[in-house]
Amino acid sequence: MYPRYIQPRIAEALADTPVVLLSGPRQVGKTTLVRQFAKKNRKFITLDDELTLLAARQDPVGLIRSLDHAVIDEVQRAPALLLAIKKSVDEDRRPGRFLLTGSANLMSLPAVADSLAGRMETLTMLPLAGCEMLAGNGRWIGSVFSGRIPETNHAQMGDKLVEKILRGGYPEAVSRAASRRRAAWAKQYIDALIQRDVRDIASIDKLDQLPRLLKSLAQMSGQLCNFAQLGGQVGLDSKTANKYLAVFEQMYLLRRVQPWSNNRLSRIIKTPKVQFLDSGLLSALTGLTEVAAVRDRQLFGRVLESYVYAELLKQATWAERDYAVYTYRDKDQVEVDFVIEDIAGQVAGIEVKAAASVSANDLTGLKKLSLLAGEKFVAGIVLYDGKDTLPIGKQLWAVPISTLWGA
């Protein structure tokens, strides 16, 4: 079993907060992790058990009244429990009373957010990060922002890098050696989500359209989100396509990456980009294999970009400081794949390249970002398929992709 770097954050939150929600996609290990917090004085119950689910839906107040400290797994299956938990913690504000898990982003639902405001801390657990699988320190972002540009003595390049990116981070997929077997798992995983979990969080008229929509989104990964084009591919209007995309976001399959902006920007393109949160799942949806990755470098580049995005998000969930990840593109078609901004407004730019070399053209967006951010600019980094960390300009660096899990 791999260590999960979010675990200390859960323990910290339980020490001073009445309710802690660990949210994230199904089958990433949330249940395994929270069971470690279920001790003699903290009962474990799961709403995947049909009898328990019935009790939670029929008499949520009664169920919560019977609990003093508890771990409640898959709480999104009975949202009424959250109001009962609110009533309970309003009467007894001791910290650590309820540790919840959810496979949908419950905080995106206004009623839920309002009911537990000030009473609950939400933490996010995504599929396994590279550093969790290879025992890295998981502080890549913090190193960049403190001026220590990451290096590695154990770079994974070429075929080894391709294999790692296509494997992704879902524990069940990671354990399967063959890409064909990982693709089979991914298909069953997506089918199960659509047939079961979608009904818990949304009213969807045409479930049969969701798999086609998800495949269309996979083809758009890393690109600007055009709802009219997207809906047209599967026979939906743009409003419905937007609604269904939001459901996939709630289930942590993908995310819209918002554009970075400050008061010096006037020519920014404000359309978000779509990025998947697991490169293995994206590979399965696009049919990308190790052989195809050699032939279609453009597609592999998009999957690699999604991998980097997810790794940055994962490390941000347990980082000591707060970081947000954006994208940048202006009307002159100058762009930066990812812009990381800390709570103080400091900025780092990240370009992702599937190649083993870096050209001057790869620096255009980072140089523009440096000018726009001014003294808030920390570093511009080109992540590439190489082994050496090298300076390539003022505050600009070429850095091996494999430092993400080794730094």
C-alpha positions as CSV (number, residue, x, y, z in Angstrom):
1,M,0.0,0.0,0.0
2,Y,1.4,3.4,-1.0
3,P,1.6,6.2,1.6
4,R,-0.9,9.0,1.0
5,Y,0.6,12.5,1.6
6,I,-2.8,14.0,2.5
7,Q,-2.9,11.9,5.7
8,P,-1.2,14.4,8.0
9,R,-3.5,17.1,6.7
10,I,-6.5,15.0,7.7
11,A,-5.1,14.4,11.2
12,E,-4.5,18.2,11.6
13,A,-8.0,19.0,10.6
14,L,-9.6,16.5,12.9
15,A,-7.7,18.0,15.8
16,D,-9.5,21.3,15.6
17,T,-12.6,21.0,13.3
18,P,-15.9,19.2,14.0
19,V,-16.4,17.8,10.5
20,V,-13.7,16.9,7.9
21,L,-14.7,15.9,4.4
22,L,-12.2,13.9,2.3
23,S,-13.5,14.3,-1.3
24,G,-12.2,12.8,-4.5
25,P,-13.0,10.3,-7.3
26,R,-14.0,6.7,-6.6
27,Q,-11.4,4.0,-6.3
28,V,-8.4,6.3,-5.4
29,G,-8.1,4.8,-1.8
30,K,-10.2,7.2,0.3
31,T,-11.9,4.3,2.1
32,T,-8.6,2.6,2.9
33,L,-7.2,5.8,4.2
34,V,-10.1,6.8,6.5
35,R,-10.3,3.4,8.0
36,Q,-7.0,4.2,9.6
37,F,-8.9,6.9,11.6
38,A,-11.7,4.5,12.6
39,K,-10.8,3.4,16.1
40,K,-12.7,2.3,19.2
41,N,-14.2,5.7,19.7
42,R,-14.9,6.4,16.0
43,K,-17.3,4.0,14.3
44,F,-16.9,3.3,10.6
45,I,-20.1,3.1,8.4
46,T,-20.4,3.1,4.6
47,L,-23.3,4.2,2.5
48,D,-22.3,1.6,-0.1
49,D,-24.0,-0.8,2.3
50,E,-27.7,-0.9,1.1
51,L,-29.2,-1.3,4.6
52,T,-27.1,1.6,6.0
53,L,-28.0,3.7,3.0
54,L,-31.7,3.0,3.6
55,A,-31.4,4.1,7.3
56,A,-29.5,7.2,6.3
57,R,-32.2,8.2,3.8
58,Q,-35.2,7.3,5.9
59,D,-34.1,8.6,9.2
60,P,-30.9,10.7,8.9
61,V,-31.4,12.5,12.3
62,G,-31.9,9.1,14.1
63,L,-28.7,7.7,12.5
64,I,-26.6,10.6,13.4
65,R,-28.0,10.8,16.9
66,S,-26.7,7.3,17.5
67,L,-23.2,8.4,16.7
68,D,-20.7,10.2,18.8
69,H,-17.6,10.1,16.7
70,A,-17.8,8.4,13.2
71,V,-16.3,7.9,9.8
72,I,-19.1,8.0,7.2
73,D,-18.0,6.7,3.8
74,E,-19.6,7.9,0.5
75,V,-21.8,10.5,2.1
76,Q,-22.9,11.9,-1.2
77,R,-25.3,9.0,-1.5
78,A,-27.5,10.5,1.3
79,P,-27.1,14.3,1.3
80,A,-29.8,14.7,4.0
81,L,-27.2,13.3,6.4
82,L,-25.3,16.6,6.2
83,L,-28.2,18.6,7.7
84,A,-28.4,16.1,10.5
85,I,-24.7,16.4,11.1
86,K,-25.0,20.2,11.2
87,K,-27.7,19.9,13.9
88,S,-25.5,17.5,15.9
89,V,-22.3,19.6,15.7
90,D,-24.2,22.7,16.6
91,E,-25.2,21.0,19.8
92,D,-21.7,19.5,20.4
93,R,-18.7,21.3,18.7
94,R,-16.0,19.0,19.8
95,P,-13.3,18.6,17.1
96,G,-13.0,15.5,15.1
97,R,-16.5,14.2,15.5
98,F,-17.2,13.3,11.9
99,L,-14.8,12.3,9.1
100,L,-16.7,12.0,5.9
101,T,-15.7,10.8,2.4
102,G,-17.4,11.7,-0.8
103,S,-16.9,10.7,-4.4
104,A,-18.6,13.9,-5.7
105,N,-17.7,17.5,-5.0
106,L,-20.5,18.1,-2.5
107,M,-19.3,21.7,-1.9
108,S,-20.4,22.6,-5.4
109,L,-24.0,22.1,-4.2
110,P,-25.2,25.4,-2.5
111,A,-27.4,23.7,0.1
112,V,-24.5,21.6,1.3
113,A,-22.0,24.4,1.3
114,D,-24.4,26.6,3.3
115,S,-25.3,23.9,5.8
116,L,-21.8,23.2,7.0
117,A,-20.1,26.6,6.5
118,G,-17.7,27.2,9.3
119,R,-18.2,23.7,10.7
120,M,-16.4,21.6,8.1
121,E,-13.0,21.5,6.4
122,T,-12.8,19.9,2.9
123,L,-9.7,18.1,1.7
124,T,-9.2,16.6,-1.7
125,M,-7.6,13.3,-2.5
126,L,-6.9,12.5,-6.2
127,P,-5.3,9.4,-7.8
128,L,-1.8,8.5,-6.7
129,A,0.8,11.1,-7.3
130,G,4.2,10.1,-8.8
131,C,6.0,11.0,-5.6
132,E,3.7,8.8,-3.6
133,M,4.5,5.8,-5.8
134,L,8.2,6.5,-5.8
135,A,8.7,8.0,-2.3
136,G,9.6,11.5,-3.4
137,N,9.2,14.4,-1.0
138,G,6.2,15.8,-2.8
139,R,7.4,19.4,-2.5
140,W,8.1,20.3,-6.1
141,I,6.0,23.5,-6.1
142,G,7.4,24.6,-2.8
143,S,10.9,24.2,-4.1
144,V,10.2,26.3,-7.1
145,F,8.7,29.1,-5.1
146,S,11.6,29.1,-2.6
147,G,14.1,29.4,-5.4
148,R,15.4,25.8,-5.3
149,I,14.9,24.7,-8.9
150,P,14.4,20.9,-8.8
151,E,17.0,18.4,-10.1
152,T,17.2,14.7,-10.3
153,N,19.8,12.0,-10.4
154,H,17.3,9.3,-11.5
155,A,15.5,10.7,-14.5
156,Q,12.9,8.6,-16.3
157,M,12.9,9.4,-20.0
158,G,11.8,8.1,-23.3
159,D,9.9,4.8,-23.1
160,K,10.0,4.7,-19.3
161,L,8.3,8.2,-19.2
162,V,5.7,7.2,-21.7
163,E,4.8,4.0,-19.7
164,K,4.5,6.0,-16.5
165,I,2.3,8.7,-18.0
166,L,-0.1,6.2,-19.7
167,R,-0.4,4.2,-16.4
168,G,-1.9,7.1,-14.5
169,G,-2.6,7.0,-10.8
170,Y,-5.7,5.0,-10.0
171,P,-4.3,2.2,-7.8
172,E,-6.2,-0.6,-9.6
173,A,-4.9,0.6,-13.0
174,V,-1.4,1.1,-11.6
175,S,-1.3,-2.6,-10.6
176,R,-2.1,-3.8,-14.2
177,A,1.0,-4.3,-16.4
178,A,-0.6,-4.3,-19.8
179,S,-2.2,-1.3,-21.4
180,R,-5.0,-3.5,-22.7
181,R,-5.9,-4.5,-19.2
182,R,-5.8,-0.9,-18.0
183,A,-8.1,0.1,-20.8
184,A,-10.5,-2.6,-19.8
185,W,-10.5,-1.4,-16.2
186,A,-11.1,2.2,-17.3
187,K,-14.1,1.2,-19.4
188,Q,-15.7,-0.6,-16.5
189,Y,-14.9,2.3,-14.1
190,I,-16.5,4.9,-16.4
191,D,-19.6,2.7,-17.0
192,A,-20.0,2.2,-13.2
193,L,-19.8,5.9,-12.5
194,I,-22.4,6.8,-15.2
195,Q,-24.8,4.0,-14.3
196,R,-24.6,4.5,-10.5
197,D,-23.0,7.7,-9.2
198,V,-24.5,10.2,-11.7
199,R,-27.9,9.6,-10.3
200,D,-26.7,10.6,-6.8
201,I,-25.6,14.1,-7.8
202,A,-27.7,15.2,-10.9
203,S,-30.8,14.7,-12.9
204,I,-29.7,13.6,-16.3
205,D,-32.2,12.8,-19.0
206,K,-30.0,10.9,-21.4
207,L,-27.4,8.8,-19.6
208,D,-26.5,7.1,-22.9
209,Q,-25.0,10.4,-24.2
210,L,-22.5,10.7,-21.3
211,P,-20.0,8.2,-22.6
212,R,-19.9,9.8,-26.0
213,L,-19.6,13.3,-24.4
214,L,-16.7,12.1,-22.2
215,K,-14.9,10.7,-25.2
216,S,-15.4,14.0,-27.1
217,L,-14.0,15.9,-24.0
218,A,-11.0,13.6,-24.0
219,Q,-10.2,14.6,-27.6
220,M,-10.5,18.3,-26.4
221,S,-8.2,17.8,-23.4
222,G,-5.8,20.8,-23.2
223,Q,-7.8,22.9,-25.5
224,L,-10.2,25.8,-25.1
225,C,-13.7,24.7,-24.1
226,N,-16.1,25.3,-27.0
227,F,-19.5,24.1,-25.8
228,A,-21.2,24.6,-29.1
229,Q,-18.7,22.4,-30.9
230,L,-18.7,19.9,-28.1
231,G,-22.5,19.6,-28.0
232,G,-22.7,19.3,-31.8
233,Q,-20.5,16.2,-31.7
234,V,-22.9,14.3,-29.6
235,G,-26.3,16.0,-30.5
236,L,-26.6,18.3,-27.5
237,D,-27.1,22.0,-27.3
238,S,-24.3,24.1,-25.7
239,K,-26.3,24.6,-22.4
240,T,-26.8,20.9,-21.9
241,A,-23.2,20.1,-22.8
242,N,-22.1,22.7,-20.2
243,K,-24.4,21.1,-17.6
244,Y,-23.1,17.6,-18.3
245,L,-19.5,18.7,-18.2
246,A,-20.2,20.1,-14.7
247,V,-21.3,16.7,-13.7
248,F,-18.0,15.2,-14.8
249,E,-16.2,18.0,-12.8
250,Q,-18.2,17.1,-9.7
251,M,-17.1,13.5,-10.1
252,Y,-13.4,14.6,-10.4
253,L,-12.9,13.2,-13.9
254,L,-11.8,16.5,-15.3
255,R,-11.6,20.2,-14.6
256,R,-11.9,23.5,-16.4
257,V,-8.7,25.4,-15.9
258,Q,-9.4,29.1,-15.6
259,P,-7.2,31.7,-17.3
260,W,-4.7,33.6,-15.1
261,S,-5.2,37.3,-15.0
262,N,-4.1,40.5,-13.2
263,N,-4.8,44.2,-13.6
264,R,-2.2,44.5,-16.3
265,L,-4.0,42.2,-18.7
266,S,-6.3,43.5,-21.4
267,R,-5.9,41.0,-24.2
268,I,-6.4,37.8,-22.3
269,I,-8.6,35.0,-23.7
270,K,-11.1,34.3,-20.9
271,T,-12.2,30.9,-22.1
272,P,-11.1,28.1,-19.8
273,K,-9.3,24.9,-20.9
274,V,-10.4,21.4,-20.2
275,Q,-7.9,19.1,-18.4
276,F,-8.4,15.5,-17.2
277,L,-7.3,14.6,-13.7
278,D,-5.8,11.3,-14.6
279,S,-3.5,10.6,-17.6
280,G,-4.2,6.9,-17.5
281,L,-8.0,7.4,-17.8
282,L,-7.4,10.0,-20.6
283,S,-5.1,7.5,-22.4
284,A,-7.8,4.9,-22.3
285,L,-10.5,7.3,-23.6
286,T,-8.3,8.4,-26.5
287,G,-7.0,4.9,-27.3
288,L,-3.4,6.0,-26.7
289,T,-1.0,3.1,-26.2
290,E,2.8,2.9,-25.8
291,V,3.1,2.2,-29.6
292,A,0.7,4.9,-30.6
293,A,2.5,7.4,-28.3
294,V,5.6,7.0,-30.5
295,R,3.6,7.6,-33.7
296,D,1.3,10.4,-32.5
297,R,3.5,12.8,-30.4
298,Q,0.8,15.5,-30.5
299,L,-1.7,13.3,-28.7
300,F,0.9,12.1,-26.3
301,G,1.9,15.7,-25.6
302,R,-1.7,16.5,-24.6
303,V,-1.9,13.4,-22.3
304,L,1.5,14.4,-20.8
305,E,0.1,17.9,-20.2
306,S,-2.9,16.5,-18.3
307,Y,-0.4,14.4,-16.2
308,V,1.6,17.5,-15.2
309,Y,-1.6,19.4,-14.4
310,A,-2.8,16.6,-12.1
311,E,0.5,16.3,-10.4
312,L,0.5,20.0,-9.7
313,L,-3.0,19.8,-8.2
314,K,-2.1,16.8,-6.1
315,Q,0.9,18.4,-4.6
316,A,-1.1,21.6,-4.0
317,T,-3.5,19.6,-1.8
318,W,-0.9,18.9,0.8
319,A,1.5,21.9,0.3
320,E,2.3,24.1,3.3
321,R,1.0,27.2,1.4
322,D,-2.0,27.7,-0.8
323,Y,-1.4,27.5,-4.5
324,A,-3.8,27.8,-7.5
325,V,-3.1,26.5,-11.0
326,Y,-4.3,28.5,-14.0
327,T,-3.6,28.7,-17.7
328,Y,-2.6,31.7,-19.9
329,R,-3.4,32.6,-23.5
330,D,-3.8,36.0,-25.1
331,K,-5.3,37.3,-28.4
332,D,-1.8,37.2,-29.9
333,Q,-1.8,33.4,-29.4
334,V,0.9,33.6,-26.8
335,E,0.3,31.0,-24.2
336,V,1.7,29.3,-21.1
337,D,0.4,25.8,-20.3
338,F,0.2,26.4,-16.5
339,V,0.5,29.4,-14.2
340,I,0.9,28.6,-10.5
341,E,0.1,31.5,-8.2
342,D,0.5,31.5,-4.4
343,I,-1.6,33.4,-1.9
344,A,0.8,36.3,-2.0
345,G,0.4,36.7,-5.7
346,Q,3.8,35.3,-6.7
347,V,3.7,33.5,-10.0
348,A,5.6,30.6,-11.7
349,G,5.0,29.6,-15.3
350,I,5.2,26.0,-16.5
351,E,5.5,24.8,-20.1
352,V,5.2,21.1,-20.9
353,K,7.2,19.5,-23.7
354,A,7.2,15.9,-24.8
355,A,10.6,16.4,-26.6
356,A,14.1,15.8,-25.3
357,S,15.2,19.3,-26.2
358,V,14.1,22.9,-25.6
359,S,13.9,25.6,-28.3
360,A,13.8,29.4,-28.2
361,N,10.1,29.2,-29.2
362,D,9.3,27.3,-26.0
363,L,10.3,30.4,-24.0
364,T,8.0,32.9,-25.7
365,G,5.0,32.5,-23.3
366,L,7.2,32.4,-20.2
367,K,9.0,35.6,-21.2
368,K,5.6,37.3,-21.7
369,L,4.4,36.0,-18.3
370,S,7.6,37.4,-16.7
371,L,6.9,40.8,-18.1
372,L,3.2,40.8,-17.0
373,A,4.0,39.5,-13.5
374,G,6.9,41.8,-12.9
375,E,8.6,41.4,-9.5
376,K,6.0,38.7,-8.6
377,F,7.6,36.4,-11.2
378,V,9.4,33.5,-9.4
379,A,10.5,31.3,-12.3
380,G,9.6,30.0,-15.7
381,I,10.1,26.3,-16.2
382,V,10.1,24.1,-19.3
383,L,9.4,20.6,-18.3
384,Y,11.0,18.3,-20.9
385,D,11.9,14.7,-21.5
386,G,15.5,15.0,-20.4
387,K,17.8,14.4,-17.4
388,D,19.5,17.8,-16.7
389,T,18.3,20.9,-15.0
390,L,19.7,23.9,-16.9
391,P,19.3,27.7,-16.9
392,I,18.0,28.9,-20.3
393,G,17.5,32.6,-19.6
394,K,16.8,35.1,-16.8
395,Q,14.7,33.1,-14.2
396,L,14.1,30.5,-16.9
397,W,15.0,26.8,-16.6
398,A,14.8,23.6,-18.4
399,V,13.8,20.9,-15.9
400,P,13.3,17.1,-16.3
401,I,9.6,16.0,-16.1
402,S,10.7,13.3,-13.7
403,T,11.6,15.9,-11.0
404,L,7.9,16.1,-10.3
405,W,8.0,12.8,-8.4
406,G,11.6,12.9,-7.3
407,A,12.0,16.5,-6.0
